[in-house]
């Protein structure tokens, strides 16, 4: 992606499904602008400190048995992926973690995915990175892992053959020197099998689940030995997995099964891990806290309750826009500010607004005008309002009254449903909620509520 200097380039520059990392020219750090959320809280949960030189470090001697499981919760489009990419960059160092980032939405079958798929993917990514670092692991643990996986593949192939399905190949890697290469070959083929037919995937998962106690023991021993060797080679102090993309699975039922129904298996894996938590599971916070920590990553509040801009947030969002789209492509700064105000502090929604405003822009004129922006905002707002039920508008009217009175907004299933649909936005500690600013501009909302 590159900065747009012509209207024709805006669509690519505001790609809302392409998260940016800290080393990308588009990256903007919204640190300290998310209410109660603070980066230092995440670091504290991970037992990470900052030395006098401003570097992050993990004191292994003080935390030899501490394995953190953390869920980063928040609404879609809040920027969780970019935030996790920032942590990966900050913490990957000899003084801190060996960060293994697993973007499940990029490499697994999101139509058909279970926790076993994620765990095998984690192992494959760790093996790949350890191999690149030429980690001098004890041959015994690699040989033991290899033998165990080969036994599983033989059993799986026996079942597949009985079902008339194609077997998983285990050959083809014998010419590649090293146990790492053989293990990578095995895990890659198993992962490929999980992305194949549902029958084959289920056969593989069932085999691993039936022997999960044995698998988790070998996985944990491998993690411990790998971490020990990382310290010896001065590469890192511990291993940290970042598992992102779970909320992009195709159904809420799948996400619930992975996180809640597999919680017993998740807790058997002794490894520092950060997961993203899908928004519909935020209501299960008390259950999840039985085996993990949760920290909420809210939208950025761009306006106070009195309707005034929060200037630091406004400045950061202006930076966010002009890094992607040259300021000369807007008729004036007020047009940019209008888009920011209607974004509600959602980076993704802001990109969507600019994208639609550009659709209305006159190529010959060469700029997005205030009229283009207003038309885009009205269209997007009407699209949100179109599918709301009468009882939804009743709730929104009550919500408006509570907001005007300065009351905290609690939880109920109807509010949760509107949060999931991005009809309502949530800020700070979760007690401050407001209507999506786009919806407020719609004809239906004005009729039923305003």
N, C-alpha and C positions, 0 to 999 in steps of 0.2 A: 504494500500500500504506500502511496505517496501523497503529498499534500496537493489539494486541488487548487489550480490557478485558473481553471475554466469551468463553466457550468457542467460541461460534459464529463468532467473528472470527479464531480462531487459524489456520485453514486458509489464509486469504488472507495472513496476516502471515508465515507460514513458507514461502511459495512459494519452493521451492529452485531454480527455473529462472529467477528474476528477479534478476540481479545488481544490486547497488546501487552508486551512484557516491558520491564523497566528499561531495557536497552533500545526500545523502539522510539523513533522521533515523536510519535503521537502520545507517548505515555505522559500522564499527569498524576501526581501523587496527591490524593485528597486527605492526607494525614491530618488528624485532629479536627476534622470537619464532620464527623459522624456521631455527634452527641456523646453518649456514654461509652461508645466503642473507642478503645485505645490500643494501638499496636503493642504497647508495653504489656498489656494484659495477656495477649497471645504469647509473648516471649516469656512471661512469668509462668504461664501454664506449661510451657515447653521446658521450663527450668533453664532458660537462657538469660545470661546477664550481658552487660555492656562494660568493657574495660575503659581505662582512662583515655585510650586512643579512639574511642567510639566504635570499636569492633565488637561483634557479638561472639560470645564464647559459651561453651557448655562444659561445666565442671563435672567430668565423669566420676572423679573420686567422691564427690558429694552425692552423686545420683547413680550409683552402679546398678540399682535394680528398678529405678523409676522409668517406666515406659508409658508415655502419654498417648492417650486416645482423645482426639479433639475433633468436634464437629463445628465447622464454620457455617452458621445458619444465616439466611437472609433472602430477600425477595429476588426474583429473577431480574437480571439486568443491573444489579447493584454494583457489579464490578468484582465479584468474589474471585474469578479466575485471574484477573490482573493482580489482585491482592496476593493471592497464593504464589503467583510468579515472582512477585517482589520478595516474599519470604524465601523462596528457593534461591534467589540471587544473594540475599543478605546472609543466609545461614550456611550456605555451601562453602565451607572453608576448613583448613586443618584444625582451627581452634573450636569449631562448632560441628556441624552435621555433614554427612554424606547424603545429600538430598536426592531422592529418587522420585521424580514426578511421573505419575501414571494418569494420562488423560484417557479415561475409559471410552469417552465418546468418539475418540479418533481411531481406536484400534480394536474395539470389541463390537459385537453385534448388539446394538441398542434395542432391537426388537425382541431379543431373546438372550437375556443376561441374568446370571445369578451370582451370589457371593463367591462361589468357587472359581468362576471365571476371573473375577477381579483379583483373587488371591494368586492364582497361577500367573496372571499378567504382572502382578507385583514382583513375583519371583523371577520371571523372565527379564524384567527391566533391571532388577538388581544384578542378576548374572551378567547382563550385557554391559552395564556400567563398571562392574567389578573387573570384567575381562579387559575392558578398555584401559583401566587403571593398572593392569597387570598385578592384581592383588595376589599375593603369594599365600593362598589359603592352604591349609593342611590337605594333602591328597586324600586322606581317609574320609573326610566329610563329603568331599565331592564324589568319591567312589561310592560311598554309602547312598548318597542322594541319587546318583545315576542308577545304581542297582535297583533302588526302590521304585523309581519312575519306570524303568524298563519292565519290572514286574507288573506294574499297573497297566502299561501299554499292552503287554501280553494278555492280561485278563480282559481288557477292553476289547482287544481284537478277537478274542474267543467269542465274546458276546455279540460283537458286530457281525462275525461270520455266521453265527447261528441265526441272526436276524436277516441275513442276506445283504448287509450293508458293507460298503468298502472299508477295509481295515486302515488303521493309521500306520504309515510307513515309519520305520525306525532306522532304516539303512540310509546310505547316502552321506553320512557324516564321518565314516571311518577314515577317510583320507585327511580329515582336518585334525591337526595335532592338538592335543590338550583336552583335558576333562571339561574345561569351560565350554569349549565348542560342542562337545557331545551333549552336555546338559542343556545348552542353548538350543541345540537341534531338537531335543526331546520336548522341552517346554514350548518351543515354537510350533511343533506339530500338534501338540495337545491343544494349544490355543487355537490353532487353525481348525481343529476338529470341533471345538466349541462354537465356532462361527459357521459350521456346516449345517447339515440337516438337523431338525429338532430331535430326531431319534438318536442320531449319533451324539449330539451334545448331551442329551439326557443320560445316555449310557456312560459317558465319561464322568459326568457329575456324580452319578449314583456310585460309581466305583470309588471315587475320591471321598465322598461323604461317608461311605461305609467304613472307611479307614482313616477318618479325619483325625482321631486322637493320635495315631501314628504319624500322620502327615504333619500335624501342628507341632509335634515334638521335634521332628527333623527340621522343619522350617525354623523353629525357634533356636535350635542348636546352630543352624547355619547362620542365622542373624547374629548370634553372639560371637561365633568364631570370625565372621566377616568384620564385625565391629572391632574385635580385638586386633585383627591384622591391620585395619585402617589406622588404629592408634599407633601400632608398631612402625608403620610406614609413613607416619605423620601426614596422613591424608585427611582424616577427620577423627572426631571423638566418638561419634555415634551415628547410627543410620536413622534417617527420617523419611518416611513415605508421605507423599502428598497425592491423594487420590481425588481427582477432580472429574466432573462431568456426570455424576450419578443422576442429577436432576434432569438430564437430557434423555433418560430412558423413555420409552414410548408410553408407559402407563404408570399411574400412581401406585397401582397394585404391585408392580415389579419393584418399585423403589421401596415400598413398605416391606416386602419380603426380604430384600437384601439387608436392610438396616435393622428391622425389628424381629422378624422371624428367624434371622440368622445371628441374633445377638450373642447366643451362647458360643457359636463358633468364632465370632469376631473377638470375643474376650479371651479366647484360648491362644490367640496370636499375640506374642509378646514383642511388639515392635512399636516404636514411636510413629504415629500415623495421624495425619489430618485428612478428614473427609469433608466434602461439602454436604450440607443437609438440605434436602428438598423442602420447599416452603410448607407443603401440606403436612409434613412430619414435625413441624415446630410445635404443634399442639401436644406432641408426645414427649415433650421435654423431660418430664419427671421420669418416664420409663428409660429414656436414653441416658439420663444422668446416673443410672444404676451401673453403667459400664463405661461411661465416657464423660468428658467435659463438653460443654456447649458454650459458644460465644456468638452473639448476634452481630451481624454486619449490616447495619441499616442503610437506607438511602441518606443522601446528604440534604440537610434542611436548607433550602435556598430562601425561604421566607419565614419570618416569625409569625406568631399567631395574629399579630396586628396587621399583617400584610406587607410589612417592610422587608426589603431584601436583606439577607445576611451578607454583608459586603465581602468578607473573606471567601465565602462560597461562590458568590457571583464572580469574583475575580478569577478563581480557579476554573470555573466553567467557561468563562470567556477564553482563557488559555486553552482549555480542552477543545473549544470550537476552532479557534484560529490556527491551532497546530495542524488541524486536518483540512480546513477550508480557509483560503486566504480571505482576510477581512474585506478586500476590495470586491468580493463577490456578493456582499450584502450592501443594500442601499445606505444603511447607517447602523451604528452600534445598537440603537434602540430595537432594531429588528432581531439582532442576536439575543438581546436581553429578553425579548418577548418569548423566544424559543426556550431560553433557560428557565423562565418563570413557569412555563407550561410543562417543563420536563418533570417537575416535582422532585428534582434531585436524583433522578434516575438517568445515569449516563446513556443507557440503551434507548430510553424514550426520547432523549434529546437528539440522538442520531436519527431516530425514526422521523421526528418532526422536520429536521433539516432535509432529510431525504424526500419527504412528501412536498415540502415547500419548493424544492428544486423541480419537482414534476410540474409545478404550476408556473415556473419561471419562463420568461420569454428569452429564448436563446439569442435572439438578435439584440435585445437590451443588455444581456450579459450580467445581470444581477438578480439576486433574490430580494424582492421588495416586501414592504410591510403587508401589502395586499396578498402577495403570494403566501406569506407566513400565516396570516389570519385565515386564509382559505384552507390551508393544510391543517391548522389546529381545529377548525370547525369540522372538517371531514373526519379526522381521527377521533374527535370527541363523539360525534354522532355514531361512528362505528362501535365505540364502546357501549354507548347507551342503547343501541338498537336491540340488544338481546337481554336487557335487564327485565326482571319480573316486577310487577307492581309492589310486592312486598320488599324488593330491593330498594326501591325509591323511598318507601316508608322508613326503612332503616337509615338511608342516607339523610333523610330529613331530620331524624332524631340525632344522628351523628353531627349534623350541622349545628343543631341546638346545643349539644354538649360542648362542641368546640367553641362556639360563641360565648358560652358561659365559663370556659376555661376548665371544664371537667376532664379528668383522665378517662380514657376510653379502654374498657376492659375487653374480655373475650367472650364470644359465643360462636356457635357453628356457622351462623349466617355471616358474621364478620370475617371468619376464617375463609369462607368460600369466596368472599369479595376480595380478600387479600390475594388469594391464589389467582384470581382473574385480573389482578392489578386494577381493580375498580377503586380500592382503598390502598393508600400507601402508609407505611409504618416507619416511625423514626425513634431515635433515642432508645429508651429502655422498653419500648413496646406499648407504653401507655399513651403516647401521642400518635394518633392516626388522623389522616385527613383524606378527603376525596381526591382522586386523581385530577389534577388541574385541567387535563384535556376534557374529562367528563363534564366538568363545571361549565365548559363553553358550549355544550351540546344543547340542542333545542329541547329534547326530552327532559334533561335535568332541570333546565330553567323552568319548564312547565310544571314539573312535579315537585320540585324542591325550592327553587329560588323564588 
